Amino acid sequence: MYRTHNCGELRLANQGQKVTLSGWVQRLRNKGGVVWIDLRDRYGITQLVFEEGRSPAALLAAAKEVGREYVLQVTGTVVERYAKNPKMPTGDIEIRVEELTVLNKSAVPPFMIADETDGGEDLRMKYRYLDIRRNPVKNALLLRHRMLQETRAYLSGQGFIEVETPVLIKSTPEGARDFVVPSRMNPGEFYALPQSPQTFKQLLMVGGIDKYFQLVKCFRDEDLRADRQPEFTQIDCEMSFVEIEDIQQAFEGLIKHLFKQIKGITIDEVPVMTYADALAQYGSDKPDIRFGMKFVELHDVARGKGFKVFDSAELVVGICARGAAGYSRKQLDALTDFVKKPQIGAKGLVYIKYNAEGSFKSSVDKFYTREDLQAIAAKFNARPGDLMLVLSGEAAATRAALNELRLKMGDDLGLRDPNTYKVLWVVDFPLLEWDEETQRYHAMHHPFTSPKKEDMALLDTAPGKVRANAYDMVINGVEVGGGSIRIHDQETQSLMFKHLGFSEAEAKAQFGFLMQAFTYGAPPHGGIAFGFDRLCALFGGSDSIRDYIAFPKNNAGRDVMIDSPSPIAPAQLEELRIRLKNDND
Amino acid sequence: MYRTHNCGELRLANQGQKVTLSGWVQRLRNKGGVVWIDLRDRYGITQLVFEEGRSPAALLAAAKEVGREYVLQVTGTVVERYAKNPKMPTGDIEIRVEELTVLNKSAVPPFMIADETDGGEDLRMKYRYLDIRRNPVKNALLLRHRMLQETRAYLSGQGFIEVETPVLIKSTPEGARDFVVPSRMNPGEFYALPQSPQTFKQLLMVGGIDKYFQLVKCFRDEDLRADRQPEFTQIDCEMSFVEIEDIQQAFEGLIKHLFKQIKGITIDEVPVMTYADALAQYGSDKPDIRFGMKFVELHDVARGKGFKVFDSAELVVGICARGAAGYSRKQLDALTDFVKKPQIGAKGLVYIKYNAEGSFKSSVDKFYTREDLQAIAAKFNARPGDLMLVLSGEAAATRAALNELRLKMGDDLGLRDPNTYKVLWVVDFPLLEWDEETQRYHAMHHPFTSPKKEDMALLDTAPGKVRANAYDMVINGVEVGGGSIRIHDQETQSLMFKHLGFSEAEAKAQFGFLMQAFTYGAPPHGGIAFGFDRLCALFGGSDSIRDYIAFPKNNAGRDVMIDSPSPIAPAQLEELRIRLKNDND
């Protein structure tokens, strides 16, 4: 037996016990006559002591020989420490070692195995197995483990059935790019890896499995941004015989359960906001509602005063930052620079200070009288001491820019407390969005999303105005999940494919099986999918999903640890009946 | 709201309640003045009644219009039935319908949605979403769901951490054929889908995650046999600081938990048998120990009596079937035909009846005296009334054939009770097996399996005799899982690669990351993987894993429901920088 206890559990109560521990050398202090070794495993650190006079000379000598990250097995007696360490759970005791076995040596690790490491991201990714020994990464994996178990326990308890859907499926050109898998047994043909189990979960509904869930790997061959991974995990769910409210209730329940179990936080209410309101009031379909600072449109009070910038703008809209009138010139310049950054793209920023003593100071004083500014302030419900910030221009771009500014002000003013969690439903998304490049409408969510009945008539006349029975869950400004009530009859589905520019033949080739399934008694159904990596990061208080994935890939889609992807043998290509294309091809 | 109750829960206690149900039409009985509809959902069947005089004429007419598998929503009152059906949980009540909405129509399904269906396997696979409505398939999925939850609950409770390992990994020529995925971002390079997360779980051990598990999809591009799937699910586990006994204890615990929770069966003990004993006593490395009928070798009593077949055979071995001396000539001929089938391959069968009254009758009476037969019978511990069956020939083939005969006799004599479960560990597998085709040794388990220390010296002189620290779990003659204590030091791993015919360069190219990881303090570790599909089938009492997979593929690796694999667009190939090979290439 390699160990009787782990390195995190021994206490004063164990004093006098003979124990065996195994673990890694975190630290060695050699004071000549005394050697202390901190032995580490997943559960904690326990101090070992070897002492001249008490330990045989050979044992003391052996202890001095071990290096960082050596794997040791020791047997000894639990004794009380002279100098206790109240910061360590095992800090009251140490092990007086009687036997020492080096189970494995270690080369000097390429970076410090410590909470604050000297290893850069690239190095840590190459040696991810060493990175995982560090508490921050280990704890992220432990959090993920608990999230996995609690998610399943809750959904199972609610009568959801976990069904594993296939990974080798069929390529569909709609949506993001598929990863494909050549079939050796069917030369010239390919499987695709699922971007989501969407069609399968709908088929399960047709099959009468009225509550389905799965924690499932999904795949998208996209050009990777910093926080995207080619493979990612979804909490994928679907229900039959439900309306939007049933779905919302079910998955508010899930999120509340997770917050309670994982973080001890009670989420009381989950407000519902329309997409239109979210854009109008926050300039974003995923507003952070931990703070107010809602958008105020100023057309009636800011136009017609000779300020051409506002007069000619499609939209004049601002926010009011409470108590920020004291912002210095330098701070205001920095805000202007912020909104003018190319990725935000505003032309400029108008500020109006409502000073504490009641006067106004603005960057547009020459166009606006005190009364004009008073009227604007009234529009904002501003009070003395507040700072109003106004952007103008093309409506969508201006809202988007003001959203960024609002979030920045929220950060600056400490309104985005990472320990506060506000959960929100955003609903009534548009069904379709216009794509300039292809000059046609795309499904905003996916082609199986049902339009609102009352908007169906608009499909022919104003497709962009048709609202969908679609909803997103947003937490602290992060979209953590989304879904919709699906189309469940063949006619509506055909109509949708038509509006998405599918020919009948294309629709049949790609989704014929689903269309056919709908002819055999498909129930009304809907569902949702949560980005599980993102949810873990949110619960862990991190911005990076990569910390919550055991073996992530880099932005080029490479696993630098195993050096993948990689060339394969010519014999493999031959068996698959494919050839690599040369530059000349 | 689509329903207040499901179709399986209403009882006499609900009498008088107004309820809303949704579901599918299982059956309609139209007696003119009265119409009964059996409404079905995942939870059961509830009878609806429409009656002339009590129901409005339009409602009665509408009820008569519905067809099989229509999706209905009904509101009505729970009433006591005149003619109760004690076989149905809801058989005491029916719903007197007041409102009827057809939520969706259905074409006539291509086969009966019933426990015993008229649909052949091909048809049921094409319309798998309809097949899933049938109780046997639905119940198989429900069983699988429970197995999933119980497995995770147990392992979680034991301190195992669920870690998701990547699906897009690296191709390794060792072992079975990989499915590969061309990388668009890295032209000419490929990911591979994992045959198992083997190397990743070992890296997790190096990373200090000392108890890992995952229920994980694995992939093998093999020529499919009836009961193989290109993608399958494993319970994949690994532990650090463990010896074989620790692993056995941990996973006996899992299996006992599953039997207790899922089937209410207590498994008391799990015996351990060596591979050598399993082959010698049962002719199989996965013996069914629900019954004895162990092999008895007869060299000392059956040779030298002038029967050339036995005298010249490498092995003479038999079984004793208790109480089967009454087998008729015809039955014995059938057994002879059985062992002579090409897939079994014996040349013939010798029988010796120990008749109830004490006489012997055998197929070799002219070579053996009564005393000779008595000696043979003594060897078998045979009693009057028993039937001895003896095969001879080349040792391995003869054992394999006798294994088949033993299993058949077990079936014939009712010794393989499907409701009895016997769990067994088979241990001490050979490390290597000789491959005639490539004229070299292959790893019997995989190249990371550790040899037994005491056998290491044989690696150079008699590699085939080296035993591995490997173990299989066998239940009722089915191998449900297997694993090993791994190599955890670089030298032994290098030695192993050498013996498997890897050059240093090959070993480095394929497993360099693992070899490197071993230099940074790899702990002693080992693990196991269970074939989850197989385990579900075993628990469900079925021979076919396909019943326990929601959307299985056929023997050509095709999903006939979605018609996959399929050709992909030329633009996709172009983006991936690959070409299909023509026959001319």
Interface residues (C-beta under 8 A of the other chain):
Chain A: M1 Y2 R3 S22 W24 R40 D41 R42 E69 Y70 V71 Q73 L103 N104 K105 S106 A107 P109 Y127 R128 Y129 L130 D131 I132 R133 K138 L141 L142 R144 H145 L148 Q149 R152 A153 S156 I161 E162 V163 E164 T165 P166 V167 L168 I169 K170 S171 P173 R177 D178 F179 V180 V181 P182 S183 R184 M185 N186 P187 G188 E189 F190 Y191 A192 L193 T199 F200 L203 L204 V206 G207 G208 I209 D210 K217 F219 D221 D223 L224 P230 E231 T233 S240 F241 V242 E243 D246 H488 D489 G512 F513 A517 F518 T519 Y520 G521 A522 P523 P524 I549 A550 F551 K553 A556 G557 R558 D559 M561 I562 D563 S564 P565 S566 P567 I568 A569 Q572 E574 E575 L576 R577 I578 R579 L580 K581 D585
Chain B: M1 Y2 R3 S22 W24 R40 D41 R42 E69 Y70 V71 Q73 L103 N104 K105 S106 A107 P109 Y127 R128 Y129 L130 D131 I132 R133 K138 L141 L142 R144 H145 L148 Q149 R152 A153 S156 I161 E162 V163 E164 T165 P166 V167 L168 I169 K170 S171 P173 R177 D178 F179 V180 V181 P182 S183 R184 M185 N186 P187 G188 E189 F190 Y191 A192 L193 T199 F200 L203 L204 V206 G207 G208 I209 D210 K217 F219 D221 D223 L224 P230 E231 T233 S240 F241 V242 E243 D246 H488 D489 G512 F513 A517 F518 T519 Y520 G521 A522 P523 P524 I549 A550 F551 K553 A556 G557 R558 D559 M561 I562 D563 S564 P565 S566 P567 I568 A569 Q572 E574 E575 L576 R577 I578 R579 L580 K581 D585
